[in-house]
Amino acid sequence: MKKSDIRYMAALGLLIVLITGMLFMLLQSKQLVYGSITDWLSQHVAFADYFRENFYQTGQLYPDFSLQLGAGQNMAEFMYYGLLRPEILLSYAFPMIKMSTYIMISSIVLTITSTELFYYWIRKQNISQQTAFFASVIFLCAGPMLFHTHKHVMFINYMPWLILTFIGIQRYLQKKKSALMVIGIVLMILESYFYSVSALFMCGIYAIYEILRMQKKIDYLESLKTIGRLMGQVLIGVGISCFILLPTVIMMFSHTREAIQSPTLMELLKPDMDISALTYTGFRSNAYSAGMCVIAWAAIIYFIFRNSKEKRALGIMALLITILPLFCYLLNGLQYVREKSLIPMIPLIGYMVAEMLSEMEKKPSRRLLWILPFLFLPYFFIELEKLKLLYLIDVFLCSGIFILYSVTRKNYIFSIYLLFPLLLTMPTNKVDNFVKQSQLAKFENADKKTQVKAVLDQDSSLYRFDDLHYALRTCNQVLDSRMYKTSLYSSNRNQDYSYFTDKVMGMPGPSTNNATITAEKNSFFQSMMSVKYLYGKGTVPLHYSILSGDKNGFVAVNKNVLPMGYATSELLSKQQFQELKYPYSMEAVYTNAIVEDAEVKEWKSNLQEVQLSYKLLHMDDTVTVKRVKNGYQLIVSKKSTINLRLNQNIDGQLLILDLPITEIQKPLKTVVGIEINGIVNKRGSNSDMYGNNRNNFRYVLDKNSPWRDITLKLEKGAYTIQNPKAYLMDGSVLTERNKNIDALKGERMSGNNVLKGEIDVRDDGYFVTSIPFDKGFTVRLDNKEIAYEKVNTAFVGFPIKKGHHAVEITYQMPGKSAGIMISILSLLIATALYLKQKVSMQRLKHKK
């Protein structure tokens, strides 16, 4: 590297700091934070903070199980969110830095590192400094690169190691030295196992390109041998990563989710000439594709029509990946066709841009202008009209630059083009829904943390502690490793538990995302899931009493919730249970243990279906309610409120509402939202890929004092509530259940222990837990290992006899031990090969 290279690299770093600094100041002026309200705060900050705090309190760097989230989840579920990501592990050394601040800094530092490595890699290709700088700016201004420093961090945080792997591949092919490539692969997988698939695919394409470039004439046999040797090194890198890969793969297969899209083979093979994914698909979605402007398309066309075999091959492969939906489908794990899988192609396209401009510098020729007509071709296939003008401006600018350069031969002409991607950078980044400073303060509520810790210090028994305040954003926030929660927002999660919360308990939620399980008021759920303590604001639920705090934030306690482990002889067969509909299913699972084989019995419900009579106190004039057959049609022009007063008090009872939502107008755009007495239900639009498709809005309304007022808050939209139903049930049913079960007497667990304690069982029956069922548990009853099964549709349980028993349940992450062994073996092989190579080199030197 020359000193002038250092100046160029410094300029790139300064450019990133300048762009992010301008955005940061703009956000500060609007009382906003450099981070998205959705995944940045709820996932990237929350998960990383949980991992760090859990390490401080338990000393576990790689725990097997999380009792703190989702009622109990395999830790492999959270690998996607950075459990062993290098920069997250580094944060453990800086406890004085708030995780929100650390994530801001680390994501920008990773982007700087990516850009600097990209420049270094391009310079190694014998490309001039000016061209390398130009290509590096194009790389930096690609839609995702800066956008995801404040949105989906894992979409781009592997980028430095992908480029390092490219450098390593070239080094291996030229010098037979594989260490750099293997290290890059391992770090890439540690950063993002999801994107490592697409990234490794791009590495394969680059390797083929380099192999062809090294051969004057294609030697197929030698090429296959070289690819075989290269694959061996790749497998070593993958093998070293098996300590996280194997448990993750096993977890994903055991918790298989339905594919979000199921395209036909013909649809996957049909070329899509709308290349917006390569250039830009609109400012917001620009960040979910390559987003590299028209010059990227120019480079692909240029490569396809070169005489060079390797350039032609690379151009054709890049074109096929861009226009064939098949590649997006495969690289997204057969889940959907989304262009986000093209993000790892950004450095490869950046390299092609650099090579194209470098050849223009070295062999100036006006014949290069023949590519210009091809630049206009995609214009006729762009589906979004608003993008056509943008594309046309870009095409004319790019064409003008090429023509001007062919006439003047001045290299600085290309610099003019950089104004276009640089100008697009700010609007692309501004479209994010940023966190308000007040929202971050609410998330990092020090008073809440103090109140929670005080309770955890005093009560060491087995229970859960949910956070109802700001629940949508704090569902992954764990204030203390001793805080066991029912909530979770994760793409990977226990599917049985998701089914239980959604279908059986009919849990409401303010999120339209089907991956979100928020802590919401439902006395059945709270009692069944052993939620002894709640942090909340406003109304205190039935059977809870305030322990500390005030109306702005309090801790409430309910000593009558069911324990996390208990024995019961009241059984209901799974077949009999499946015949019940909501809310009878919710009551049945609470008052019985649902098991595969149980005698059919007569089960009597305590629920009473009622017709509510009420008085309308107020209704905003922005709401129109029309009575239709068996329901009500609502037309809401903007957020509105309706106030009702029941004709009778509800005292010590549960009022359960079941509101089926039908006939939604403009379903592709409409988000239906109804809040009743602080409990929110939302249904995503039909165009939402991750929409929850919640067609029934269900509410369990109660209070620890008599009440009769109902407040409805409605989101904008038009829809029908068809066949609404209301039920009343005496709240004593919840507390009476405790008298019919035998509680496990135990204390809070640590390490791989999940539940441990002693129990006196009155009658033969089942031991039931509220720990989601999964592979990996070991159950010991009186020190003897026994089989366990799924009870209550989603949880760990097993038969138990009358008498005194000792119960112990532990968990070991499936595949973790085997994965570690494969990693150690792969590391030994890599070391042996490295030493062998060193010895061979030494012998070669001695011979010379």
N, C-alpha and C positions, 0 to 999 in steps of 0.2 A: 504493500500500500504506500502510495506517495503522500506527502504532506498536503498536496492539493486535494487528494481524496478525503482526507480528514476534514478539510474545510467544507467539501460538498456534503459529507455526512453530518457535520455540525449544522449546516444550513437546513438539512432535512429535519433534524431534531428540533431546530428552532421553529420551523414551519409548523410542525405538529403542536408544539407548545403555544404558538401564536393562534392557531385555529381553535384549539381547545380552550385557550385562555380567553379568546373573544367570546366563545359560547358560554364559558363559565361566568364572565362578567355580565353578559346579557341575562343569564338566568338569575344571577344575584340581584340584578336591578328589578326583577319581577318576583323576588322572594321565592325563587325556585332552587332546586338542588340538581347537581350534575348526575342524575340517575332517573330511570323510569319508575313510575309509580307501580307498574305491574311486576315484571319479573326481576328487575334490578333490586328493588327493595324487598319484595316478598320472598324471593328465592336466593339471589346471589349474596345479598347482605345477610339475610336471616340464616341461611344454611351455613355460610362461612363462620358467622359468629357462634352458631351452635357447635360446629366442629371444634372451634378453638376453645370455647368455654368448657366443653365436655372433656377435652384433653387436659386442661388445667385442673379440673376437679376429679378426674378419674385416672389420668396418666395413660389412657389408652389412645394410641396413635391410629389404630386400625380396629375399632370395635366390631363385634359381630352383629349386634342387635341394638335397636333404638326403642327403648320404652317411652322415650320423651315425645315422639311424634306418631300420629296415626294410630294411637292405642297400642303400638308395638309393631315395628317393621324391621325387616331384614336391612341391614346397613348398605347392602349392595344396591338397594333401591335408590340411594342417594349418591352413588358414585358419579352420576351425570352432573351433579351440582358441586363437585370439587372436593370430595372426601380426602383424596390424596393428591390433589393438584399441587405442583411445586410452589406456586406463589401463595397458595393458601397455607401450606405448611410453613412457609417463611413468615407468615403473619403471626405465628405462635411466638416468635421471638420479639414481637412488638406489642405487648399487652396494653401499653399506654396509648396506642393509636386506635381510635374507634373504627370498627369494621367498615362502616359506611365510607369513612375517609380513606381507609386502606384500599378498598375496592376501586374507588375513583382513581387513586394514584397508580395502583398496580396495572389496571387496564390500559391506562395511557402509556405507562412504561413498556408494557408488552407490545403496544402498537409502534412505539419508537424503535424497539428492538427488532420488530418485524421489518420495518422500513430500512433500517440500517443494514440488516442482514441481506435484504433484497438487493440493495445497492452493491454490497460486497460481492454477492453471487453474480450479478450482471457484469461487474468489472472483471471477474475471473474469466469471462467469456471473450476477453480481448475486445471489449466494447468501450468506446471513449467515455470520458467522465461526463461530458455534456449529455450524451445520449442516456447513460446510466442514470443521471439525475432526472432527466425527463421521464424515463420509464418509472422511476421510483415515485415521482409525484403522481403519475397515473395510477400506480399501485396504491398509494396512500389515499387518493381521492375516490377509489372504488367505493360504491355505496356502503357496504358493510363495515369497512375498516374503522372508521371513526364513530359511526352510528352505534355499533355494538359495544363501544367502550362504556356506554351508559344504558344499554338495553339488555341484549342476550350475550353476556360476556363469553360464554362457551362457543359462540359462533365464530370467534376470531382469535381466541387466546392460544390456540395451538399453532398459529401461523409462523411464529419464529422457528418452531421445531420442524415444521414442514419444509421451510426454506433451508434449514440446517440439513435436513435429510436430502434435499436436492443437491446441496454441496457435497454431502457424503457419498451420494450415488456417483457423481462425477469423479470424486477422489478414488472410490473403489474401482471403477472401471479403468481409470488411468494408472493408478499406483497399487491396486489390490489391497488397499487399506480400508477396512470396513468399520472401524470403531466409531467414527463420526456418524455414519449412516445408522448404525444400531442405536446409538445414543439418541439420535433424532427421533427414531421410530418409538422408542420407549417413552420419551418425553411427550411425544404427540399423543400417544394412547393415554398417558396419565392425565393430560390436560383435557382431552375429550374423546372418550372411546367411540362416541357416536360419529363425530366428524373424522375420526382416524380412518374409518372405512373409506370414505370418499377421498381423504388425503392420500392414503396408500394407493388407491386407484390412480390418482394423478401422478404419484411417484412411479408407478408402473409405466404410465405413458411417457414420462420423462426419461425413464431408463431405456425404453425401446428407441426413443429418439437419439439418445447418446450412443447406444450400441450401433445404430445405423450410421451415425455421423463418424464413428471410428473406422468404418469399413469403406474402402474405396469401391468395392463391389460386394453386393449382398451375398454373404455366406450363411445360408440357412442353418447348416449344422452347427457352425461355430456360434451363431447367434443363439440357438437353442441351448447350447452348453453354457454360454455366458448368462443367459436368463436363468438357467437352473442354478448356477452358483450364486447369482444375485438373490434368487428366491430363498436359498438356504440361509443367507445372511438376514433376510427379512424375517424368516421364521424364527431365527435366534432372537431378534428384537421383539417379535410377538411373544415368543416363549418367555422372555424375561419379564414381560408385562402380564403374564398369566395370573400372577397373584391378585390382580384386580379383574382381568378379563374373564377368567373361568367362573368366578362367583357371579359376575354380572350376566354372562350368557345363560347360566343355569337359572338365575332369577328371572330373566326375561322370558325364558321358555316355560317356567312354572307359573308365571303370571301373564300369560298371553293375552294381549288386548286385540279386540277386533280391528281389522284394518279400517282406517278412516275413509279410504277410497278403494274401490275394486274395479279398476279399468280392465277392459278386454285387451287381448293380445293385439288386435288390430289398432286399437286406440293408442297403444304403447309404441307401435311401429310406424304409425302415421306421422310423417315429418310435420313439425310446426314451424313455419317460416317466420312467425312473429318472434324475432330475436330480442325482444325487450328484456328477457332475462340476462342477456349478455351486456346490453347497453344500459337501459334503465326502464323500469316498469311503473314509474310514478315515484314521487319523492319518498313516500313511506315504504312501499314495497321495493323500492330501489335497493334498500338495505337487506333484502331477503333474496338477492340474486347476485350475479357478478357485478353488475352496475358500473361498467367501465367505459361508457360512451362509444361513439362510432369508431374511434381509432382501434378499438379491440376487434371489431368486425373487419376493418381494413387489414389488420395483421393476419387474421385467419384466411381471408381471400388471397392475400399476398403469398402466404405460405403454401396454399393449395396449388398455386400455379407456378411455383418455382421449379427449376430443373433439378434441384437437390432432392434426392430420394427421402432423406430424413425430414426435411422441411415440409415436403409434400405429405408425408405420413402424419406428421404432427398436426398440420393444417386440417387434414381430413378427419383425424380423430377428434380434434377440437370442434369441428363443425357437427359431427354426428352427436357428440355429447350435448351440444347446444340445441339441436333441432329435434332429436328423438326423445320423446317422453320416457322411453324405456329406461334410460340411464338415471333420470331423476327418481324414477320409481324404485329401481334397484338400490341406488345409493341412499335412499331414505328408508331402507329396511322394509320394503314392501308395504309401507304404511300409506303413502300418498305420493302424488306427483307434485312436488314443490321444488322450485328453483334454488332453494337454500342449499341444496346439495352441491350446487355449482360454485359456492364460495371458495372451496379449496382450489379451484381452477384459476383464481385471480393471479397468483404469482406466475403461473405457466403462461397465461395470456400476456402478463406484463413482460415476461421474457420475450415472447414473440414480437411485441411492439418494439422492444429494444433491438432485437435482431433486424427487424424490417428497417428501422431508421438507420442502423449501423451500415447496412448494405447500401442504403441510399447515399450515405456519406462517402463510402469507399468506392462505389461504382455508380456515380450519378448517371442517370439515363432517363430521357423523357418517355421511354417505353414503359416505365413504371406507372405512368398515368392511366394505363388501360384498366387498372383496378377501380377507377372512379365510378364507372357506370354500375358496377356491382354494389357500391355503397348505397345507391338509391333503391335497389330492389326490395329490401325489407320494408320500406315505407308503405308499400301497397298491401302488406300483410299485418300491419299493426292494428290491433283491435280497438284500442282506446283512442278516440279522436283527439283528446287533449294532448296525447303524446306525439301525434303526427307532426305538429308544428315544431315541437322541441327537437324531434329527430331530424326534421328538415333543416333547421338552423344548424344543428351539429354537422350534418352531411355537407352543407355548403361551406361551413367553416373549415372542416377537415379537407375538403376538395380544394378550397382556395389556398390553404397552407401548402398542400402538395404541389399545386401548379406554381405558386410563388417560389417555392424552394427549387423546383426544376428550372426556373428562369434565373434566379439569383445565386443559387448554390451557397446561400448563407445559412449556417447552422442555427443561428438565433431565431430564424423564422419559425421553427418548431415551437419555440417557447411561447409564441403568441397563442397557440392552441391550448396551452395549460390554463389560460384564463377561464375556459369553459368548464372543465371539471372542478376547478377551484371555486368558481361562482356557484356551482351546483352543491358544493359541500355544505354550506350553511343552511340552505332551505331543506336539504335532506335530513340534517341533524335536528333542525328546529321542530319537525313535525312530531317528535316523540311527546308522550304525555308525561312530563317531568314531575318529580316529587316536589310538593310545596315544602318550604322550610317548616311550616307549622305541622305538616304531616310527619316529617322526620322527627320533630320534637315529640310528637305523640307516640311515635314508634319507639323512641329511645327514652321513654318516660321513666325517670329515675325514681320517682315516688312509688310507681307500680312495682318496680323491681325490689324496693325496700320492703314493701308490704308482703310481697310474695316470699321473699327470703325469710322474713320473720315467722311466717306460718311454717315453712319447711324446716326451720330450726327447731320449732316446738313440737311438731308432729312427725314422727318417723315411721308411722304405720303405712300400710299399702293403700294408696288412693290415687286419684287423678285430680289435676288442677287445671281447669280450662280458663281461657281468656276470652270473654265475650265483648270486650271493649276494643274497637278497631279491629274486629275479628278477621276481616278480609285481608288485611295487610300483615297481621301478626300470627297467621295460622302456622307458620314455620318458625316463629320466634320462641326460643326456649331461654327463659331468664335465668335458669339454674338447672344443672343436670339432674336434680332431684324432682324437677317439675315434669310430671307425666301428663301429656295432652292427648286429646282425641283428634285434633285437627291436623290437616296436612294439605299442602299444595305441591304436588309432584307428578311429573309425567309417568314415572314408575311408582307403583303403589300396589298394595295387596288388593287384588280385584274382589275377593270375597268380602273384604271390609267395605269397599266402595259400594258393592251391591247391598250390603246390610244397611248402611247409612241412607242410601238413596231409595231403595225399593221397599225395604222392610220398615224402617223408621220414618221414611218420608221426610228426611231432614231438609229444612229450608236452607237458603244461602243467598248472599248478595252477589255471587259471581255467576257469570254465564258459562264459565269454563268447566268442562266435565272432569278436570283433574283436581278440582278444589273441593276439599272437605273442611268447611269452616265450623267453628264452635258457635252454635246458635241455640237459642232457648227451646228446649223440648224436655220436659220433666221426665218423660219415659226414658229418653236416651241418657240424660244426665245420671239418673238413678241406676240404670242398668250398667252403665259404663263406669260406675264407681267415682263419679265426679263429686267428690266431697267438698271441694272448694271451687269457687268461681271468683274471677275478677271481673267486675262489671260496672255499669253506670246506669242510673235511672231506676227502672222497676226491678224489685227483688223477686225472683221466682218463688213459687210455692214451696214450702218446707225449708227454705233457706233463710238465714238471719245474718245480718251484717256483723262481721267480726272486727273489722277495722276500716278506716277511711270514712268518706262522706259521699254525697251525691255525685261529686265530680270523679269518683273512682273509689270503689270499695271492694273488700274481700268478704264474701259471704260463705257461710258454712252450712252444710246439711249432713247431719250425723246419721241419717237414716237411709243413705244410698246403699245399694248392694255392694258387697265386697268384691275385690278383683278375682277372688276364687272362693267358691262355695259348693256345698253338696245339696242336692234336692232329689226328692223321690217323685215330684210332680213332672211327669213326662208326657210329651205329645209327639206323635209320629210325624216324620217329615211329610209323608203323603197327606196326612190330615191337615197339617199346617198349610201346605200349598193350596188347599181349597179355600183358605181364608183370604179376604181382601182387606185393604187398609180401611179403617184403623184397627180392625179386629186382629190383623196379623201382628201389629205393634203390641197390642195388649197380650196376645197369646205368647209371644216370645219373651215378654217380661214376666209373665206369671207361670211359665213352664220352661222346661228344658226341651228343645226341639232336637230329637235324635232320629237316626235312620230307622231303627227298629224299636217300636214301642207299641204296647197294646192300644188299640183304638178305644177311646173313652169319650164319654159325653163331656164336652167342655162348654161352660156357660159364661158368656161375656157380661161384664159389668157396665158396658157402654149402652147409652140410651140415645137413639137418634131423635133429634128435636127439630121443631120449626121455630126459628128465632123470631121474636117480635121486638120491634125497636122503633125508635123515633129518630127522624133525620134532624140533626142539629144544624148542620152546615154542609154545603157542597159548593165547591168552586164553580163559577160559570164556565170554566174551561172543560167541564166534564158533562157529557150527555149520557144518561143511563136510560136504556129502552128495554122494557119488559118483552121478552120473546118466549117462545114455547120452552118450558123447563129451564129457564135461565135468564140472563141479563146480557144485553149488548152494551159495551162501553166504548165511547169515543172520547179520547182524551187528547186535546190539542197541545197541551204542555203539562209539565209536572203539576199535579193537582192533589187536593185533599178533600176527603169526605169524613165528617164526624157523625157518629151514630151513638145513641144511648139505648141500651137494652131495657126492656120493661121490667126486668127483675135483676136483682143483685146476684153475682156469682161469688159464692163464699166457700172456699175450701174445695172447689171443684175445678176440673179441667174442661175447657171448652176446645173441642177439636174441630177444625174446619178443613174441608176437602173441596178445593175449587178447581175443577177441570177447565183448562184453557183451550178454546177451540176457535175456528173461523178467524184466524189472525189475518188482518189485511196487510198487504205488502210483507209477507213472511220472510222474504229474503233480506229485508232491511230492519224490520221491527224487533226491538228487544222489549219483551213484556216484563214489567216489574210492578209488584204489588207489595207494599209494606203494611203490616197490620200490627199495631201496638209495638212497634220497634222490631218486629220479626220480618225480615226481607226475603222475598222469593223473586228470582229472576229466571227468565228463559231466553237463551240466545237466539239470534236470528237464524233462519235456515241456511244462510250462506256462511255462517261461522263454522269453520272446520273443526273447532274444538268445542262447539256448542253443546250444552247439557241436555237439549231436547226434553226439558222438564215440562210435561204436559199437565201435571197436577200440582197446584200450589197448596201445600199442606201446612197447617199452623196448629200448635198446641199452646193455647193461651191460658195463662194462670197468673196469680199474684199472691203474695203472702198476706194480703188483706182484701176485704170485700171490694168488688169493682163491677162496673156496668158500662163504662164508656169504651167505645171502639173507634180508633183513628186509622183510616186508610189513606196511604199516600201512593198515588198512581203515577207511573211513568207514561210518557207520551206514547200513544198507539191506539189501535182500534181492534177489538177482539170480543169474544163472547165467553162468559162464564156459564158453562152448560151443566145442568144438574148439580148445583152446589149442595153440599150436605154439611150438617152440623151435628155434633155429638157432645153429650155431657157425661162425665164420669166423676165419681167421688174421689178426691185426692188421697183418701185413706188407703186406696188400693196400692198406692206406691209404697206406703210405710208398712202396710200389713204383710207385704211380700217378705220382708225381713224376718218375720216370725216363723215363716215356713221353710227357711233354709238354714243350713249349718255353715257358719262362716269359718274360713281359714284364718288362723291366728298367725300372722307373720309380720315382718318388717321390710322396709324398703331394700331393694336388691342392688347389687353392683356387679360389674364384670359380665360374664355370660349367664349369670343367674337371672331368671325371670320372675319366678315365684318360689317361695320356700316357707314352709310353716307346718303347723300341726292342726288337726281337725278332729272333732268328735262328731261322728255321723249317726243320726238317729235311725234311719232306715236305708235299706239298699236303694241305690239310685245312680245318679251321675254326678261327677265332679265337673263343675262348669267354670270356665274362666271368661274374661272379656279381653283375652289376648288373641288377635287374629290368627287363624289357622295357617300354617305354612310348613313346608318341609324344613327339617333342621332342628326341631325340638327333641329333647330327650326327657322323658317323664319317668320319675322314680317314685314308686309308691311303697313306703316302708323299706326303702333302700333296694328295691327290686325294679329293674327297668321294665316298663309295660308299654303296650301300644296305645296310641291316642287317636282320636277321631275328630271330625268336624261336628260341632254342636251349635245350635242356635243360628244356623245357616252360615256362620263365618268364624267360629271361635274354637279354641282348643278345649277338649273335654275328654273324659274317659269314665267307664263304669267304676263304681266304688261300693264297697260293702259296708254294712253297719259296723260301728266300732271306732276305736281311736287309731288314727293314721298319721304318718309323716309324709308330706308331699314335697317334692322338689322338681321344678321344671327349669331346665337350662336350654340354651340355644347355641348352636354352632353354625356359622354361615356355610351353607352347602357349597362345596368346591373351593373353599378358602385354603384348607390344608393341602389339597392336591395342587391347587394353583401355586402356592408357595414352593412346593417341591419342584414343580416344572420350572418355575422361575430360577430356583437355585441351580438346577441341572443345566438350564440354558446359559446361565451366567458362567458356570464352570466350563461349558463347551466354548463359549466366547473367549474366556480367558485362555484356555488351552490353544485355541486357534491363533490368538494374538501372540502367545509365547512362541508357538511354532513358527509363525511368520517372522518374529524377531530373530530367532535362531537361524532361520534360512537366510535372512538378510546379512547377519553377521558372517555366516559361512561364505556367502557370495563376496563380501568385502575382503575376507582373508584370501580367497582364491585370486582376486584381482591384485 
